[in-house]
Amino acid sequence: MSIRDWGSGGFLLLAVAAAGRLNVPAPPLPEVRSGNHVVSLMLHATVNSEGKDSFSFDGKNTAPVIRVSPGDR
């Protein structure tokens, strides 16, 4: 079987397989760190692009990583 026999679906499969092997770093997630042993952040109630209720942080629908140490509040 040659590549010509695969048709356009085969080329798509090859492209997806090649993309899976690329080491493309993901964008960094937003972070919230404790200050004086207290973590404080504000989430806003929104509606996402699919029309479902959601929360946003810092104007984006990506949840933050919350970094705390033992004993923090």
MARTORVEX-991144 format. One record per residue: residue in three letters; y, x, z of N, C-alpha, C in turn. Coordinates in nm, 3 decimals. Example, Ala and Ser with C-alpha at 12.3 -4.5 7.8 and 13.67 -1.06 7.14 Angstrom:
2
<code=ALA	n_yy=-0.569	n_xx=1.319	n_zz=0.780	ca_yy=-0.450	ca_xx=1.230	ca_zz=0.780	c_yy=-0.330	c_xx=1.320	c_zz=0.780>
<code=SER	n_yy=-0.225	n_xx=1.285	n_zz=0.708	ca_yy=-0.106	ca_xx=1.367	ca_zz=0.714	c_yy=0.003	c_xx=1.290	c_zz=0.787>
This chain:
73
<code=MET	n_yy=-0.118	n_xx=0.085	n_zz=0.000	ca_yy=0.000	ca_xx=0.000	ca_zz=0.000	c_yy=0.123	c_xx=0.089	c_zz=0.000>
<code=SER	n_yy=0.213	n_xx=0.067	n_zz=-0.092	ca_yy=0.335	ca_xx=0.146	ca_zz=-0.100	c_yy=0.449	c_xx=0.070	c_zz=-0.030>
<code=ILE	n_yy=0.560	n_xx=0.139	n_zz=-0.010	ca_yy=0.677	ca_xx=0.076	ca_zz=0.053	c_yy=0.728	c_xx=-0.037	c_zz=-0.034>
<code=ARG	n_yy=0.712	n_xx=-0.027	n_zz=-0.166	ca_yy=0.758	ca_xx=-0.134	ca_zz=-0.255	c_yy=0.684	c_xx=-0.264	c_zz=-0.228>
<code=ASP	n_yy=0.558	n_xx=-0.255	n_zz=-0.184	ca_yy=0.480	ca_xx=-0.375	ca_zz=-0.157	c_yy=0.525	c_xx=-0.447	c_zz=-0.029>
<code=TRP	n_yy=0.598	n_xx=-0.382	n_zz=0.055	ca_yy=0.639	ca_xx=-0.443	ca_zz=0.181	c_yy=0.748	c_xx=-0.547	c_zz=0.164>
<code=GLY	n_yy=0.830	n_xx=-0.535	n_zz=0.063	ca_yy=0.940	ca_xx=-0.629	ca_zz=0.044	c_yy=1.050	c_xx=-0.606	c_zz=0.145>
<code=SER	n_yy=1.144	n_xx=-0.698	n_zz=0.150	ca_yy=1.260	ca_xx=-0.681	ca_zz=0.239	c_yy=1.220	c_xx=-0.688	c_zz=0.386>
<code=GLY	n_yy=1.118	n_xx=-0.764	n_zz=0.420	ca_yy=1.072	ca_xx=-0.772	ca_zz=0.558	c_yy=1.022	c_xx=-0.638	c_zz=0.609>
<code=GLY	n_yy=0.958	n_xx=-0.563	n_zz=0.521	ca_yy=0.909	ca_xx=-0.431	ca_zz=0.559	c_yy=1.023	c_xx=-0.335	c_zz=0.587>
<code=PHE	n_yy=1.128	n_xx=-0.343	n_zz=0.505	ca_yy=1.243	ca_xx=-0.256	ca_zz=0.529	c_yy=1.310	c_xx=-0.290	c_zz=0.661>
<code=LEU	n_yy=1.316	n_xx=-0.418	n_zz=0.693	ca_yy=1.373	ca_xx=-0.460	ca_zz=0.820	c_yy=1.289	c_xx=-0.405	c_zz=0.935>
<code=LEU	n_yy=1.158	n_xx=-0.413	n_zz=0.922	ca_yy=1.070	ca_xx=-0.361	ca_zz=1.025	c_yy=1.088	c_xx=-0.211	c_zz=1.043>
<code=LEU	n_yy=1.102	n_xx=-0.138	n_zz=0.933	ca_yy=1.125	ca_xx=0.006	ca_zz=0.942	c_yy=1.258	c_xx=0.036	c_zz=1.009>
<code=ALA	n_yy=1.360	n_xx=-0.041	n_zz=0.979	ca_yy=1.492	ca_xx=-0.020	ca_zz=1.039	c_yy=1.488	c_xx=-0.046	c_zz=1.189>
<code=VAL	n_yy=1.420	n_xx=-0.152	n_zz=1.230	ca_yy=1.409	ca_xx=-0.184	ca_zz=1.373	c_yy=1.330	c_xx=-0.076	c_zz=1.444>
<code=ALA	n_yy=1.222	n_xx=-0.029	n_zz=1.385	ca_yy=1.141	ca_xx=0.076	ca_zz=1.447	c_yy=1.222	c_xx=0.205	c_zz=1.461>
<code=ALA	n_yy=1.300	n_xx=0.238	n_zz=1.360	ca_yy=1.381	ca_xx=0.360	ca_zz=1.366	c_yy=1.490	c_xx=0.347	c_zz=1.472>
<code=ALA	n_yy=1.551	n_xx=0.229	n_zz=1.482	ca_yy=1.657	ca_xx=0.208	ca_zz=1.581	c_yy=1.602	c_xx=0.217	c_zz=1.722>
<code=GLY	n_yy=1.478	n_xx=0.176	n_zz=1.742	ca_yy=1.417	ca_xx=0.183	ca_zz=1.874	c_yy=1.396	c_xx=0.326	c_zz=1.921>
<code=ARG	n_yy=1.391	n_xx=0.420	n_zz=1.828	ca_yy=1.370	ca_xx=0.559	ca_zz=1.864	c_yy=1.500	c_xx=0.633	c_zz=1.890>
<code=LEU	n_yy=1.612	n_xx=0.572	n_zz=1.858	ca_yy=1.741	ca_xx=0.637	ca_zz=1.881	c_yy=1.776	c_xx=0.629	c_zz=2.029>
<code=ASN	n_yy=1.829	n_xx=0.734	n_zz=2.081	ca_yy=1.872	ca_xx=0.734	ca_zz=2.221	c_yy=2.021	c_xx=0.705	c_zz=2.227>
<code=VAL	n_yy=2.054	n_xx=0.579	n_zz=2.211	ca_yy=2.192	ca_xx=0.535	ca_zz=2.214	c_yy=2.222	c_xx=0.489	c_zz=2.357>
<code=PRO	n_yy=2.315	n_xx=0.555	n_zz=2.426	ca_yy=2.342	ca_xx=0.516	ca_zz=2.565	c_yy=2.409	c_xx=0.379	c_zz=2.572>
<code=ALA	n_yy=2.372	n_xx=0.305	n_zz=2.674	ca_yy=2.433	ca_xx=0.175	ca_zz=2.698	c_yy=2.571	c_xx=0.196	c_zz=2.759>
<code=PRO	n_yy=2.663	n_xx=0.104	n_zz=2.735	ca_yy=2.794	ca_xx=0.119	ca_zz=2.798	c_yy=2.780	c_xx=0.110	c_zz=2.950>
<code=PRO	n_yy=2.865	n_xx=0.180	n_zz=3.024	ca_yy=2.853	ca_xx=0.177	ca_zz=3.170	c_yy=2.882	c_xx=0.037	c_zz=3.225>
<code=LEU	n_yy=2.808	n_xx=0.001	n_zz=3.330	ca_yy=2.830	ca_xx=-0.127	ca_zz=3.396	c_yy=2.947	c_xx=-0.115	c_zz=3.492>
<code=PRO	n_yy=3.020	n_xx=-0.223	n_zz=3.515	ca_yy=3.127	ca_xx=-0.218	ca_zz=3.613	c_yy=3.068	c_xx=-0.196	c_zz=3.753>
<code=GLU	n_yy=3.138	n_xx=-0.123	n_zz=3.836	ca_yy=3.091	ca_xx=-0.093	ca_zz=3.972	c_yy=3.192	c_xx=-0.136	c_zz=4.076>
<code=VAL	n_yy=3.140	n_xx=-0.177	n_zz=4.190	ca_yy=3.222	ca_xx=-0.205	ca_zz=4.308	c_yy=3.163	c_xx=-0.122	c_zz=4.421>
<code=ARG	n_yy=3.244	n_xx=-0.040	n_zz=4.485	ca_yy=3.199	ca_xx=0.045	ca_zz=4.594	c_yy=3.266	c_xx=0.003	c_zz=4.724>
<code=SER	n_yy=3.199	n_xx=0.034	n_zz=4.833	ca_yy=3.255	ca_xx=-0.002	ca_zz=4.964	c_yy=3.372	c_xx=0.090	c_zz=4.998>
<code=GLY	n_yy=3.466	n_xx=0.036	n_zz=5.069	ca_yy=3.579	ca_xx=0.112	ca_zz=5.122	c_yy=3.592	c_xx=0.078	c_zz=5.269>
<code=ASN	n_yy=3.592	n_xx=0.176	n_zz=5.356	ca_yy=3.595	ca_xx=0.152	ca_zz=5.501	c_yy=3.479	c_xx=0.064	c_zz=5.546>
<code=HIS	n_yy=3.363	n_xx=0.084	n_zz=5.484	ca_yy=3.237	ca_xx=0.013	ca_zz=5.517	c_yy=3.240	c_xx=-0.135	c_zz=5.485>
<code=VAL	n_yy=3.330	n_xx=-0.177	n_zz=5.396	ca_yy=3.337	ca_xx=-0.317	ca_zz=5.355	c_yy=3.343	c_xx=-0.322	c_zz=5.203>
<code=VAL	n_yy=3.262	n_xx=-0.411	n_zz=5.144	ca_yy=3.265	ca_xx=-0.433	ca_zz=4.999	c_yy=3.336	c_xx=-0.565	c_zz=4.974>
<code=SER	n_yy=3.432	n_xx=-0.563	n_zz=4.886	ca_yy=3.506	ca_xx=-0.684	ca_zz=4.853	c_yy=3.518	c_xx=-0.695	c_zz=4.701>
<code=LEU	n_yy=3.486	n_xx=-0.812	n_zz=4.650	ca_yy=3.503	ca_xx=-0.836	ca_zz=4.506	c_yy=3.527	c_xx=-0.984	c_zz=4.484>
<code=MET	n_yy=3.586	n_xx=-1.017	n_zz=4.371	ca_yy=3.615	ca_xx=-1.156	ca_zz=4.339	c_yy=3.548	c_xx=-1.193	c_zz=4.208>
<code=LEU	n_yy=3.470	n_xx=-1.300	n_zz=4.213	ca_yy=3.408	ca_xx=-1.356	ca_zz=4.093	c_yy=3.484	c_xx=-1.483	c_zz=4.057>
<code=HIS	n_yy=3.496	n_xx=-1.509	n_zz=3.928	ca_yy=3.564	ca_xx=-1.629	ca_zz=3.880	c_yy=3.463	c_xx=-1.719	c_zz=3.811>
<code=ALA	n_yy=3.468	n_xx=-1.849	n_zz=3.842	ca_yy=3.383	ca_xx=-1.946	ca_zz=3.775	c_yy=3.436	c_xx=-1.967	c_zz=3.634>
<code=THR	n_yy=3.346	n_xx=-1.954	n_zz=3.535	ca_yy=3.384	ca_xx=-1.970	ca_zz=3.395	c_yy=3.275	c_xx=-2.046	c_zz=3.321>
<code=VAL	n_yy=3.297	n_xx=-2.069	n_zz=3.195	ca_yy=3.196	ca_xx=-2.125	ca_zz=3.105	c_yy=3.170	c_xx=-2.018	c_zz=3.000>
<code=ASN	n_yy=3.041	n_xx=-1.981	n_zz=2.981	ca_yy=3.010	ca_xx=-1.874	ca_zz=2.886	c_yy=3.012	c_xx=-1.923	c_zz=2.742>
<code=SER	n_yy=2.982	n_xx=-1.835	n_zz=2.650	ca_yy=2.989	ca_xx=-1.868	ca_zz=2.507	c_yy=2.887	c_xx=-1.973	c_zz=2.466>
<code=GLU	n_yy=2.785	n_xx=-1.996	n_zz=2.549	ca_yy=2.683	ca_xx=-2.099	ca_zz=2.520	c_yy=2.717	c_xx=-2.232	c_zz=2.585>
<code=GLY	n_yy=2.834	n_xx=-2.240	n_zz=2.651	ca_yy=2.877	ca_xx=-2.363	ca_zz=2.715	c_yy=2.818	c_xx=-2.385	c_zz=2.853>
<code=LYS	n_yy=2.755	n_xx=-2.281	n_zz=2.910	ca_yy=2.694	ca_xx=-2.293	ca_zz=3.043	c_yy=2.787	c_xx=-2.234	c_zz=3.149>
<code=ASP	n_yy=2.776	n_xx=-2.292	n_zz=3.270	ca_yy=2.855	ca_xx=-2.239	ca_zz=3.381	c_yy=2.814	c_xx=-2.096	c_zz=3.407>
<code=SER	n_yy=2.912	n_xx=-2.014	n_zz=3.442	ca_yy=2.888	ca_xx=-1.871	ca_zz=3.460	c_yy=2.991	c_xx=-1.816	c_zz=3.556>
<code=PHE	n_yy=2.975	n_xx=-1.688	n_zz=3.589	ca_yy=3.073	ca_xx=-1.617	ca_zz=3.668	c_yy=3.123	c_xx=-1.499	c_zz=3.586>
<code=SER	n_yy=3.249	n_xx=-1.462	n_zz=3.608	ca_yy=3.301	ca_xx=-1.342	ca_zz=3.543	c_yy=3.357	c_xx=-1.250	c_zz=3.649>
<code=PHE	n_yy=3.354	n_xx=-1.122	n_zz=3.619	ca_yy=3.409	ca_xx=-1.020	ca_zz=3.707	c_yy=3.499	c_xx=-0.932	c_zz=3.624>
<code=ASP	n_yy=3.621	n_xx=-0.915	n_zz=3.668	ca_yy=3.717	ca_xx=-0.830	ca_zz=3.599	c_yy=3.737	c_xx=-0.873	c_zz=3.454>
<code=GLY	n_yy=3.730	n_xx=-1.005	n_zz=3.431	ca_yy=3.753	ca_xx=-1.060	ca_zz=3.298	c_yy=3.635	c_xx=-1.052	c_zz=3.203>
<code=LYS	n_yy=3.518	n_xx=-1.008	n_zz=3.250	ca_yy=3.399	ca_xx=-0.995	ca_zz=3.165	c_yy=3.282	c_xx=-1.068	c_zz=3.229>
<code=ASN	n_yy=3.186	n_xx=-1.112	n_zz=3.146	ca_yy=3.069	ca_xx=-1.182	ca_zz=3.197	c_yy=2.956	c_xx=-1.087	c_zz=3.238>
<code=THR	n_yy=2.984	n_xx=-0.958	n_zz=3.247	ca_yy=2.885	ca_xx=-0.860	ca_zz=3.290	c_yy=2.893	c_xx=-0.847	c_zz=3.442>
<code=ALA	n_yy=2.779	n_xx=-0.865	n_zz=3.508	ca_yy=2.777	ca_xx=-0.855	ca_zz=3.654	c_yy=2.801	c_xx=-0.711	c_zz=3.698>
<code=PRO	n_yy=2.874	n_xx=-0.692	n_zz=3.807	ca_yy=2.900	ca_xx=-0.556	ca_zz=3.854	c_yy=2.781	c_xx=-0.501	c_zz=3.933>
<code=VAL	n_yy=2.771	n_xx=-0.371	n_zz=3.937	ca_yy=2.678	ca_xx=-0.302	ca_zz=4.026	c_yy=2.752	c_xx=-0.286	c_zz=4.159>
<code=ILE	n_yy=2.692	n_xx=-0.334	n_zz=4.267	ca_yy=2.756	ca_xx=-0.327	ca_zz=4.398	c_yy=2.692	c_xx=-0.212	c_zz=4.475>
<code=ARG	n_yy=2.770	n_xx=-0.109	n_zz=4.503	ca_yy=2.721	ca_xx=0.011	ca_zz=4.572	c_yy=2.764	c_xx=0.006	c_zz=4.719>
<code=VAL	n_yy=2.665	n_xx=0.006	n_zz=4.808	ca_yy=2.691	ca_xx=0.002	ca_zz=4.951	c_yy=2.604	c_xx=0.105	c_zz=5.022>
<code=SER	n_yy=2.641	n_xx=0.135	n_zz=5.143	ca_yy=2.564	ca_xx=0.224	ca_zz=5.229	c_yy=2.511	c_xx=0.142	c_zz=5.346>
<code=PRO	n_yy=2.406	n_xx=0.188	n_zz=5.414	ca_yy=2.356	ca_xx=0.115	ca_zz=5.531	c_yy=2.468	c_xx=0.091	c_zz=5.632>
<code=GLY	n_yy=2.477	n_xx=-0.032	n_zz=5.679	ca_yy=2.579	ca_xx=-0.068	ca_zz=5.776	c_yy=2.705	c_xx=-0.127	c_zz=5.714>
<code=ASP	n_yy=2.720	n_xx=-0.116	n_zz=5.583	ca_yy=2.837	ca_xx=-0.174	ca_zz=5.516	c_yy=2.826	c_xx=-0.326	c_zz=5.518>
<code=ARG	n_yy=2.944	n_xx=-0.390	n_zz=5.508	ca_yy=2.947	ca_xx=-0.537	ca_zz=5.500	c_yy=3.004	c_xx=-0.577	c_zz=5.366>
